[in-house]
Each structure stands twice: as C-alpha cells, then as structure tokens.
Amino acid sequence: MKAKAGALLLSICLAFGITGCSALQGSLSNGASVTEAKSAISDNDRSLAEKVFNKDKVVDVEITINPDDFQNMLDNASEEQYNTASVEYNGQKFDNVAVRTKGNLSLRSVVNSDSDRYSIKIAFDEYISSQNLFGVTKINLNNGYSDASYMRELLTYELAESIGLPTPLYSFVNVYVNGELKGFYLAVEQIGDSYLKRHFSSTYGALYKANGGTGSELTYLETIESYIGLDLKSGAKDGNALLEMLKELNTGTDYEKVLDVDEVLKFIALNAVTGNMDSYLGSNKHNYYLYEDKGVFSILPWDYNMAFGGLGGSNILIDEPTQGTLADRPLVDKLLKVDAYKQRYHDIISEMIKGYLAKDVFSARVQQIADLISPYVEKDPSAFYTYDQYTQALAQLAAFNSQQIDSITKQLDGTSPSAGNGSGSGGGMGGGRQGGGNRGNAQVQIQAAVGGQGNQNAPVVPNGQNGQAAPNGQNGQVAPNAQNGQVAPSGQMIPGGGFEGRGGLEGRPGGGFGPGGQGNGAGPTGQGIQQGSTKEAITSGGALLLLLFSCLVIVFYKRKRL
C-alpha cells in the first residue's frame, strides 16, 4: 500500500511539474485521497507550475537591455554586477529588473573561453522590493555547463523531490536578449522567501550557503567568524544556532535536537547515488544551503549539473561516499555510525533505485525529456556541445545509472563492501595534481578546482578503461584504493585492479584526477596517460642523477687523458 502511495505521489508530482510535491506528500501520508492531495497545491503554486516552471513545455524568457550595458556585462562577467533590464517571462512583463552573470567554476571557465554563454541571474526585486513573479523574486538561468545531456540537474532535482527533499522549482527555457535567441537554458528558482514559505513554517530562520570559495566540512570551529566558507543569506547574524548545531554534531549525540536527520540522510543519499562529488561529499564541500527553523537545521539541495557522471562518481561506497577522509565530513560520519540512521539511509537508497532510478523508469524519463527538448537543443545557437554529443550523452546517462544501480544493489545486499578503511571513495575533483591537455575544438573546458584546463572532445564516458581513450575520447576511471589486478568486463577497473595506492584518472572532460592520482588530461586524440607513483618518481630521479654523474666522470676522465 505504501509503495502504491509512493508511485501515486511520483506520478502526480510529474504531472504538476513536481511543484507543490511537499504538500502532496504530507497530505498522502496523512491518509488523504489523491483528489484531496491535489487540492493541497495552492493557487500560487499552480500559477508557478503552469506559467513559470512548466516542465511540459519550453517557455520564452525575453530580456531587453541597453546593448552597451549587455556588452559591458559580458566583457566584465567576473564582476557579476547587476544591470537594469526589462524581462518578459512567458508573457509576464516586468520593467526595472536586475540581471547579471552568475556562477563559480562555470563562470571562470566561460570567461577563459571563446564562448559568451554565461549563466544569468534575474532579480525582480533588486530595484523594486515588492516586485515578484508569483512570489518568486530571483531566478537563475543555468547554461548547462559541462552537461552535454542538458538534463543532469533536472533529473537530480526530480529524484530529490521523489524522496521528499525540499527542492527549488525548475524548468527549461529559451533565453532571448534584445530579440536574439541566446540559448537553451534551465531556469531554477533561487532559494529565498518563496521557497522557504513553501517548504518550512517560516522565513525567519538563519539561511547559510556553502560558498564556492572554500565551502565547509561542518566541523566545529568555536567562533562564527571561523566559518569563512558559509555565507549568511538571511536571518540572525549572531550565529548562535549554527554553532550550537555544529557543536552537537561534532561532540554530542542528540543529533535530532539540532538537525532534521531524515532530511540529511536523504541529502547524503541523493549525492552518493548520483555520484555527485561537486557537493558536500567532494573536496570543495559546497553546493548546499543550511536553513534553521526553530533551532533545527535542514540541508537544502543545490546545483547538480555535475551529477550522473559529470565528475566520474561511479563505484562509490555508499557508507563511505566522501572524496577524502570520512571523518572530515561529520554530517556523514557521525550519522552513519548510528545503526538506526544507517538502516534508514539504506532504505532511502533502496527507495531511489527501486523507484525513480529503476532502469526502465529512468530510461523512460530520459526519453520523455529528450522528446521535449531535442528540437530546442538542435537549434541552440551557443551550445557547448554538438547535437551528436548530446545524443551520445543521453545514452551515457542511462549507462551510468545502470552501473550505479548494479553496484549499489550489491552493496545493499552485502555481496560487495559498502565501506572501506575510512579514506573515502575517491573520484571527482581535487586531491591530485591537475591535468593538462589541449583545448578542444572551441568547446568550453572543464577547469579543475585549482586551475588547469584539459581537452573536451566528447561527453563524459563512465566506463572508460584506465589510461586509454574510452569510446568517445574521454579518460576512464580507476577504482578507489586500487591494487594490481585485471580489468573488469565493462572496461572499468574493478576494485583490486589498477595501480597500488592511487585513485587515478577520473572519467570526465579535461582529464582531472582523483585523490592521489596523477597524470595528463586527454589530449587531442583522447588518450590518457597514467603517471608513475611517488616511489617510481624518486627511483626515476635517482637514476637520472646517477646517469648525469656518470657523464661527468666520463668527461673528466677524457679531459685527464688529453
């Protein structure tokens, strides 16, 4: 019965663009009928679903701005300065609206490329505080950076909603500037008052965002000033509630006093199952919000363009899903040490892989979205990828998901280990030296966390063989904590295969490195090069010095003879 209610919820959510899904879930869980549950959606939410974030069609967003201001915005994109514009959003017209470029890694990467396809933030309330679009004051137009499929972020948000996480609204849009089509984008509601009103009892709590600079592991640092990776967006400035939560998380045991534990477990599961290392789990420990409601903190999902294989992320150990030491991510480490919480976490993951991510369900959803967006993708004038790369990426989405489900199923039933020695699952950005490589065909490169550019010849291929080009010209991935061994049938290095003590090359454009892994990024031919270990480097260096010394001896001997 419970499974049927969950399936009903998912179908209703999809029918309504999943707007108001939290209200539906609450109504169904309290025994309401489907008809009664549908009525839980407010008129405002219906307007948002139909006129702003309608996932059944692509709407137009038309920006009218002084051409000089727009060019200045592009020329100085890194400054992210607002400019005045008029915006018509699916027929709803507004003057005195603020627009600017936005982003972190994606912004820097576009700045350093030949493209001017920037993500854009629209702020309806920047100049007129009361101005909003059915309650929404800010919308992000995301450029789909690094995502040849155009749909990783949308799919992840849908998955988040299917398990009851509070999720911002989103839908596809065509973006025009001064009458000219600029590109096919994903519109995402900014987390703010409208979002908080929908999902929480008030908007007065403290709202923090883990910034793209340093992020935060959420360890206890004693003073609020020490948390340079958390930016206060609204609410109390003293930070007392945050410090109390972090102290209890790191040094106490009464986690439910300060955390919505079930929500946190869902958040961890979402990132682990989708292989999203560009998150709290990864080396950048960012792309999440914290919201305090009456002393209890929730963690809010955000920014998923790198999910589903965008940074490798396969072969994740579900009970040790971090990139780096598990103990350095207390939100994961502390909660999963509690047996009841770990069991609930496993149940959430099981719900995902048997529901939204079930192979046939997921593939059907990808095809359904592709049927909607393919004509727009084909006509996208500023696309980072070719249409062929887009179609290849769709197949790779299903392949990545299938691989994840197979691996996770074995971990859940105990036939494969779900944890290691505490050093984490590896993969994704960070940890090793950044890969070099050639810039590929005027495409925007993936820049690793501390710089470095690589070739972007094709979409990400999750099943590539170590040190060799995968079918579409990308590097494959080495299993974490690899030892010498053989290659698995899929071309993925199996656990126990590869090179001793190293994470290795990850399967993503630019050829970055997992923790400890070193090597060059993909060059023009898509060939990856696996570099030697530290021990090998020392041995090679010693041999070189010995060779030089021998040469000097020979020269000296010859001179003496002369």
Legacy VTK file of the C-alpha trace (Angstrom):
# vtk DataFile Version 3.0
C-alpha trace
ASCII
DATASET POLYDATA
POINTS 562 float
0.000 0.000 0.000
2.847 2.318 0.940
4.586 1.573 -2.376
1.394 2.379 -4.301
1.053 5.694 -2.469
4.661 6.495 -3.347
4.055 5.676 -7.008
0.906 7.828 -6.984
2.853 10.678 -5.441
5.551 10.460 -8.087
3.042 10.393 -10.935
1.121 13.368 -9.520
4.367 15.257 -8.929
5.461 14.688 -12.506
2.058 15.753 -13.782
2.295 19.015 -11.866
5.960 19.568 -12.667
6.503 18.418 -9.042
5.597 21.912 -7.839
3.865 21.535 -4.521
5.223 17.998 -4.107
5.925 18.508 -0.401
2.296 19.466 0.192
1.161 16.405 -1.728
3.454 14.121 0.209
2.203 15.465 3.524
-1.435 15.042 2.506
-0.982 11.481 1.225
0.983 10.420 4.296
-1.913 11.647 6.451
-4.333 9.383 4.611
-5.801 11.889 2.162
-7.159 10.748 -1.198
-5.419 11.683 -4.449
-8.105 14.306 -5.134
-7.670 15.813 -1.682
-3.898 15.704 -2.065
-4.082 17.600 -5.358
-6.092 20.339 -3.647
-3.170 20.848 -1.253
-1.407 22.692 -4.059
-2.066 26.400 -3.599
-3.292 28.634 -6.396
0.057 30.369 -6.357
1.873 27.069 -6.777
-0.444 26.200 -9.662
0.418 29.510 -11.334
4.114 28.828 -10.833
3.743 25.329 -12.280
1.754 26.480 -15.292
3.194 29.910 -16.115
6.769 29.937 -14.816
8.203 26.471 -14.172
6.135 24.402 -16.566
8.007 21.181 -17.267
5.648 20.113 -20.032
6.832 22.824 -22.392
9.692 25.230 -23.034
8.806 28.850 -22.301
10.486 32.003 -23.568
12.415 34.416 -21.357
12.999 37.677 -23.201
15.487 40.169 -21.783
15.589 43.694 -23.159
18.665 45.633 -22.107
20.747 48.525 -23.388
23.177 46.895 -25.870
26.158 48.714 -24.328
25.172 47.529 -20.853
24.833 43.979 -22.101
28.208 44.056 -23.813
29.766 45.521 -20.684
28.178 42.701 -18.673
29.798 40.149 -20.984
33.152 41.923 -21.057
33.276 42.085 -17.251
31.428 38.876 -16.461
33.612 38.011 -13.465
32.400 41.100 -11.612
28.800 39.808 -11.566
27.398 43.339 -11.486
23.661 43.895 -11.923
22.342 45.829 -14.917
18.852 47.238 -15.435
16.641 45.464 -17.938
13.069 44.630 -18.833
12.055 40.977 -18.699
9.129 39.177 -20.283
8.845 35.738 -18.705
6.383 33.561 -20.605
4.256 36.614 -21.355
4.558 38.211 -17.882
6.233 41.614 -18.396
8.376 43.492 -15.856
10.435 46.673 -16.066
13.305 47.704 -13.775
14.553 44.168 -13.358
18.193 43.439 -12.466
20.221 40.909 -14.488
23.811 39.753 -14.131
26.140 36.885 -14.911
26.454 34.198 -12.254
28.434 31.100 -11.406
31.638 29.856 -9.860
33.728 27.319 -11.772
31.436 27.573 -14.783
31.728 31.365 -14.824
35.529 31.289 -14.685
35.654 28.666 -17.397
33.444 30.602 -19.800
35.482 33.756 -19.098
38.578 31.830 -20.187
36.968 30.521 -23.365
35.728 31.889 -26.668
32.117 31.481 -25.532
29.872 34.138 -24.014
27.228 31.639 -22.894
27.041 32.758 -19.265
24.523 31.683 -16.691
22.289 34.635 -15.784
20.569 35.666 -12.572
17.307 37.602 -12.830
16.366 39.629 -9.720
12.843 41.027 -9.933
13.130 42.699 -6.509
16.573 44.293 -6.736
15.243 47.773 -7.609
11.581 47.371 -6.613
11.403 45.361 -3.389
7.764 44.338 -3.868
8.228 43.077 -7.425
7.997 39.317 -7.905
6.855 36.625 -10.294
4.070 34.779 -8.463
6.073 35.156 -5.282
9.451 34.252 -6.765
11.907 37.143 -6.598
15.026 35.601 -8.186
15.512 33.050 -10.942
18.767 31.544 -12.202
19.128 30.751 -15.884
21.716 27.964 -15.876
23.772 27.499 -19.017
24.227 23.708 -18.794
27.978 23.995 -18.432
29.742 20.607 -18.749
26.457 18.778 -19.330
26.040 17.593 -22.903
22.726 15.959 -21.983
21.208 19.256 -20.744
19.282 17.322 -18.106
21.517 16.153 -15.244
20.347 18.944 -12.962
16.673 18.488 -13.777
16.866 14.718 -13.269
18.569 15.122 -9.901
16.020 17.649 -8.683
13.238 15.294 -9.742
14.914 12.476 -7.838
15.264 14.761 -4.806
11.562 15.564 -4.914
10.599 11.919 -5.341
12.070 11.181 -1.890
10.636 14.315 -0.275
13.596 16.705 -0.194
12.728 20.446 -0.288
13.668 21.408 -3.814
13.646 24.679 -5.750
11.418 24.970 -8.825
12.944 24.479 -12.274
12.104 24.120 -15.973
13.620 24.571 -19.417
13.551 27.960 -21.151
14.707 29.635 -24.346
16.605 32.821 -23.486
16.435 35.847 -25.781
18.368 39.098 -25.418
17.138 42.097 -27.385
15.144 39.800 -29.645
18.022 37.419 -30.409
17.948 33.801 -29.233
20.944 33.348 -26.924
20.499 29.759 -25.846
18.538 26.905 -24.336
18.816 27.034 -20.530
17.435 25.520 -17.330
15.630 28.022 -15.107
15.994 27.343 -11.370
14.289 29.210 -8.549
16.726 30.934 -6.182
16.419 29.653 -2.624
14.730 32.547 -0.815
11.458 33.574 0.810
9.123 31.950 -1.718
10.981 28.657 -1.451
11.140 28.815 2.349
7.425 29.610 2.650
6.591 26.557 0.557
8.767 24.131 2.465
9.057 25.471 6.039
6.895 27.064 8.666
8.555 30.490 8.417
11.162 32.550 6.596
12.747 33.982 9.731
15.374 31.334 10.377
19.061 31.651 9.556
19.873 30.714 5.957
23.500 29.916 5.064
25.090 28.958 1.768
28.328 26.987 1.457
30.257 29.261 -0.878
32.263 28.267 -3.913
35.482 29.552 -2.414
36.263 27.281 0.499
32.969 25.607 1.363
32.636 23.923 4.741
33.108 20.418 6.145
30.857 21.476 9.068
33.460 20.649 11.681
33.269 22.590 14.955
35.380 25.776 14.974
34.052 27.549 18.127
33.505 31.035 16.623
31.152 32.034 13.837
33.910 34.172 12.269
35.900 30.991 11.615
33.328 29.730 9.121
34.584 31.638 6.096
33.067 29.035 3.773
29.495 29.663 4.960
27.774 32.873 3.847
24.785 34.145 5.825
21.991 34.920 3.350
19.231 35.872 5.786
18.183 35.607 9.407
20.016 36.012 12.723
23.583 37.254 12.405
24.933 36.085 15.762
25.418 32.529 14.548
24.482 31.022 17.910
22.071 28.480 16.424
24.634 27.367 13.853
27.367 26.983 16.464
25.046 25.004 18.728
24.172 22.658 15.862
27.792 22.148 14.842
28.926 21.552 18.410
26.242 18.898 18.926
27.016 17.299 15.559
30.741 17.076 16.259
30.894 16.465 20.005
27.409 15.271 21.075
24.927 12.538 20.256
21.479 14.187 20.349
21.500 14.963 16.640
17.737 15.244 16.254
17.722 18.171 18.660
19.579 20.291 16.092
19.139 18.503 12.740
16.319 17.214 10.580
18.150 13.891 10.476
15.867 12.187 7.964
16.320 15.065 5.543
20.093 14.992 5.984
20.144 11.258 5.254
18.152 11.883 2.069
20.592 14.616 1.057
23.600 12.324 1.553
21.874 9.527 -0.345
20.975 11.853 -3.236
24.586 12.877 -3.790
26.005 9.384 -3.255
23.623 7.593 -5.613
24.000 10.186 -8.397
27.780 10.227 -7.950
27.722 13.967 -7.337
31.163 14.847 -5.996
30.626 18.539 -6.710
28.890 18.724 -3.343
29.375 18.405 0.414
30.791 14.941 -0.261
33.550 16.262 -2.520
36.787 18.118 -1.971
35.101 21.509 -2.492
32.450 20.731 0.197
29.986 23.219 -1.292
26.713 23.438 -3.265
24.343 23.215 -0.330
22.328 25.536 1.903
21.608 25.255 5.632
18.317 26.564 6.978
17.438 26.846 10.653
13.759 26.528 11.562
13.147 26.909 15.316
16.623 25.689 16.170
16.557 22.655 13.868
18.696 22.773 10.713
17.847 21.343 7.312
20.346 20.886 4.498
18.989 22.013 1.132
19.929 20.527 -2.265
21.554 22.825 -4.812
23.447 22.759 -8.136
23.509 19.361 -9.825
24.936 19.892 -13.296
27.842 17.579 -12.373
25.664 14.701 -11.129
25.209 11.421 -13.041
28.838 11.067 -14.044
29.860 14.694 -14.517
32.894 14.171 -12.293
33.241 10.416 -12.506
31.484 9.347 -9.328
30.992 5.656 -10.144
31.990 2.849 -7.764
31.047 4.977 -4.769
30.947 3.171 -1.450
27.537 4.148 -0.122
28.614 4.050 3.531
31.810 5.937 2.757
30.735 8.228 -0.080
33.187 11.052 0.576
36.038 12.278 -1.537
38.723 12.065 1.124
38.668 11.000 4.742
35.208 10.130 6.018
35.910 11.687 9.427
36.353 15.065 7.704
32.655 15.055 6.779
30.914 14.819 10.177
27.455 15.150 8.653
28.054 11.754 7.035
30.447 10.171 9.504
28.514 10.879 12.710
25.064 9.966 11.416
26.064 6.741 9.669
27.711 5.494 12.855
24.217 5.268 14.363
22.789 1.883 13.332
19.194 3.109 13.103
20.210 6.044 10.914
22.327 3.827 8.667
19.401 1.469 8.183
17.123 4.390 7.342
19.777 5.678 4.916
19.884 2.287 3.206
16.095 2.272 2.991
16.168 5.692 1.293
18.724 4.462 -1.240
16.670 1.339 -1.860
13.612 3.523 -2.455
15.571 5.527 -5.041
16.908 2.594 -7.036
13.576 0.758 -6.997
11.596 3.892 -7.817
12.757 6.872 -9.859
16.133 5.313 -10.723
14.821 1.862 -11.651
16.447 1.191 -15.016
13.293 1.129 -17.122
11.692 4.048 -15.247
14.800 6.217 -15.522
15.395 5.431 -19.198
11.772 6.232 -19.977
12.030 9.554 -18.161
15.220 10.490 -20.019
13.486 9.708 -23.309
10.417 11.703 -22.289
12.534 14.761 -21.562
14.539 14.249 -24.757
11.324 14.200 -26.778
10.509 17.625 -25.324
13.886 19.334 -25.570
15.684 17.826 -28.581
14.298 20.352 -31.122
15.479 23.196 -28.877
18.880 21.623 -28.282
19.364 21.204 -32.021
18.700 24.916 -32.568
20.698 26.168 -29.558
22.978 28.842 -31.076
25.533 28.917 -28.244
25.682 25.249 -27.254
28.851 23.950 -25.610
28.384 20.625 -27.406
27.361 19.319 -30.807
23.989 17.675 -31.292
25.735 14.322 -31.777
27.428 14.727 -28.418
24.040 15.472 -26.905
22.546 12.240 -28.240
25.574 10.274 -27.040
25.244 11.844 -23.604
21.660 10.615 -23.296
22.811 7.019 -23.725
25.605 7.599 -21.229
23.120 8.830 -18.627
21.296 5.512 -18.756
24.580 3.585 -18.771
25.878 5.441 -15.721
22.629 4.942 -13.845
22.581 1.228 -14.700
26.142 0.812 -13.472
25.326 2.651 -10.250
22.254 0.530 -9.563
24.173 -2.717 -10.101
26.940 -1.601 -7.761
24.627 -0.209 -5.082
22.357 -3.271 -5.162
25.321 -5.488 -4.353
26.370 -3.174 -1.546
22.900 -3.192 -0.038
22.581 -6.980 -0.141
26.065 -7.476 1.276
27.695 -9.114 -1.735
30.017 -6.113 -2.189
31.575 -3.932 0.528
29.751 -0.667 1.241
32.650 0.895 3.158
36.430 0.832 3.177
39.114 1.893 5.590
37.777 5.396 6.231
39.720 7.088 3.444
36.619 7.691 1.315
35.528 6.620 -2.147
37.784 8.988 -4.078
36.893 10.283 -7.550
35.857 13.758 -8.656
37.838 16.959 -8.320
40.752 17.614 -6.050
43.359 15.569 -4.266
45.870 15.187 -7.079
47.787 17.413 -9.446
45.576 18.896 -12.130
45.644 17.528 -15.626
46.994 19.384 -18.596
45.960 18.890 -22.182
44.892 20.752 -25.264
41.834 22.869 -25.625
39.350 21.044 -27.806
37.542 22.463 -30.826
36.421 25.798 -29.335
34.497 23.937 -26.642
34.482 25.189 -23.080
36.912 23.224 -20.926
36.389 21.715 -17.550
38.711 23.573 -15.204
39.688 21.694 -12.098
39.327 23.232 -8.672
42.679 24.995 -8.608
43.008 25.667 -12.327
44.331 23.630 -15.197
42.487 23.023 -18.441
42.001 19.898 -20.484
40.628 18.749 -23.761
36.870 18.414 -24.094
36.377 16.246 -27.146
33.275 14.365 -26.081
30.768 13.928 -23.256
31.741 12.003 -20.149
32.067 8.252 -20.530
31.725 6.380 -17.222
33.046 3.040 -18.457
36.422 4.029 -19.843
39.473 1.812 -19.396
42.325 3.218 -17.306
44.980 5.130 -19.222
43.223 4.662 -22.559
40.582 6.517 -24.514
37.018 5.459 -23.784
34.661 5.081 -26.781
34.018 8.817 -27.069
37.534 10.022 -26.460
37.478 10.503 -22.705
39.543 9.032 -19.909
38.019 6.242 -17.901
38.144 5.829 -14.161
40.303 3.783 -11.836
38.577 2.170 -8.883
39.411 3.727 -5.489
42.201 2.183 -3.405
43.244 0.118 -6.405
45.756 -2.729 -6.237
47.327 -4.605 -9.113
44.755 -6.739 -10.920
42.709 -7.153 -14.061
40.244 -5.049 -15.981
36.523 -5.693 -15.458
34.400 -6.703 -18.493
32.788 -3.241 -18.758
36.177 -1.607 -19.171
36.046 -0.175 -15.643
38.969 -1.027 -13.409
37.500 -3.406 -10.838
38.201 -2.947 -7.113
41.550 -4.575 -6.691
42.604 -3.715 -10.219
44.832 -0.894 -11.368
47.728 0.701 -9.545
48.630 0.397 -5.913
47.520 3.119 -3.514
46.103 5.588 -6.017
42.723 6.931 -7.016
43.625 7.547 -10.646
42.154 9.265 -13.650
38.512 10.139 -13.472
36.121 9.801 -16.402
35.380 13.440 -17.218
36.334 16.085 -19.779
39.669 17.651 -19.025
41.162 14.522 -17.504
41.352 15.612 -13.858
42.496 13.435 -11.022
41.050 11.687 -8.042
42.736 11.828 -4.625
46.382 10.921 -5.040
46.039 10.232 -8.749
48.355 11.988 -11.177
48.623 12.234 -14.926
47.938 14.277 -18.011
44.458 15.134 -19.229
43.079 13.943 -22.509
44.999 15.292 -25.482
43.693 15.806 -28.999
43.322 12.060 -29.608
41.590 11.464 -26.295
44.455 9.313 -24.960
45.037 9.481 -21.215
48.458 8.908 -19.670
48.787 7.300 -16.245
51.770 8.743 -14.436
54.004 6.836 -12.012
53.696 6.783 -8.245
55.850 8.872 -5.879
58.135 5.894 -5.342
58.555 5.485 -9.085
59.279 9.204 -9.445
62.019 9.045 -6.789
63.530 5.975 -8.433
63.481 7.653 -11.832
65.018 10.811 -10.390
67.780 8.827 -8.718
68.550 7.015 -11.939
68.752 10.348 -13.781
71.174 11.769 -11.219
73.320 8.638 -11.486
73.362 8.996 -15.269
74.423 12.647 -15.031
77.140 11.761 -12.539
78.420 9.023 -14.870
78.572 11.503 -17.748
80.605 13.936 -15.633
83.033 11.165 -14.670
83.495 10.207 -18.336
84.106 13.835 -19.367
86.551 14.344 -16.525
88.374 11.114 -17.407
88.660 12.107 -21.080
89.989 15.556 -20.196
92.550 13.991 -17.885
93.642 11.626 -20.660
94.065 14.591 -23.019
LINES 1 563
562 0 1 2 3 4 5 6 7 8 9 10 11 12 13 14 15 16 17 18 19 20 21 22 23 24 25 26 27 28 29 30 31 32 33 34 35 36 37 38 39 40 41 42 43 44 45 46 47 48 49 50 51 52 53 54 55 56 57 58 59 60 61 62 63 64 65 66 67 68 69 70 71 72 73 74 75 76 77 78 79 80 81 82 83 84 85 86 87 88 89 90 91 92 93 94 95 96 97 98 99 100 101 102 103 104 105 106 107 108 109 110 111 112 113 114 115 116 117 118 119 120 121 122 123 124 125 126 127 128 129 130 131 132 133 134 135 136 137 138 139 140 141 142 143 144 145 146 147 148 149 150 151 152 153 154 155 156 157 158 159 160 161 162 163 164 165 166 167 168 169 170 171 172 173 174 175 176 177 178 179 180 181 182 183 184 185 186 187 188 189 190 191 192 193 194 195 196 197 198 199 200 201 202 203 204 205 206 207 208 209 210 211 212 213 214 215 216 217 218 219 220 221 222 223 224 225 226 227 228 229 230 231 232 233 234 235 236 237 238 239 240 241 242 243 244 245 246 247 248 249 250 251 252 253 254 255 256 257 258 259 260 261 262 263 264 265 266 267 268 269 270 271 272 273 274 275 276 277 278 279 280 281 282 283 284 285 286 287 288 289 290 291 292 293 294 295 296 297 298 299 300 301 302 303 304 305 306 307 308 309 310 311 312 313 314 315 316 317 318 319 320 321 322 323 324 325 326 327 328 329 330 331 332 333 334 335 336 337 338 339 340 341 342 343 344 345 346 347 348 349 350 351 352 353 354 355 356 357 358 359 360 361 362 363 364 365 366 367 368 369 370 371 372 373 374 375 376 377 378 379 380 381 382 383 384 385 386 387 388 389 390 391 392 393 394 395 396 397 398 399 400 401 402 403 404 405 406 407 408 409 410 411 412 413 414 415 416 417 418 419 420 421 422 423 424 425 426 427 428 429 430 431 432 433 434 435 436 437 438 439 440 441 442 443 444 445 446 447 448 449 450 451 452 453 454 455 456 457 458 459 460 461 462 463 464 465 466 467 468 469 470 471 472 473 474 475 476 477 478 479 480 481 482 483 484 485 486 487 488 489 490 491 492 493 494 495 496 497 498 499 500 501 502 503 504 505 506 507 508 509 510 511 512 513 514 515 516 517 518 519 520 521 522 523 524 525 526 527 528 529 530 531 532 533 534 535 536 537 538 539 540 541 542 543 544 545 546 547 548 549 550 551 552 553 554 555 556 557 558 559 560 561
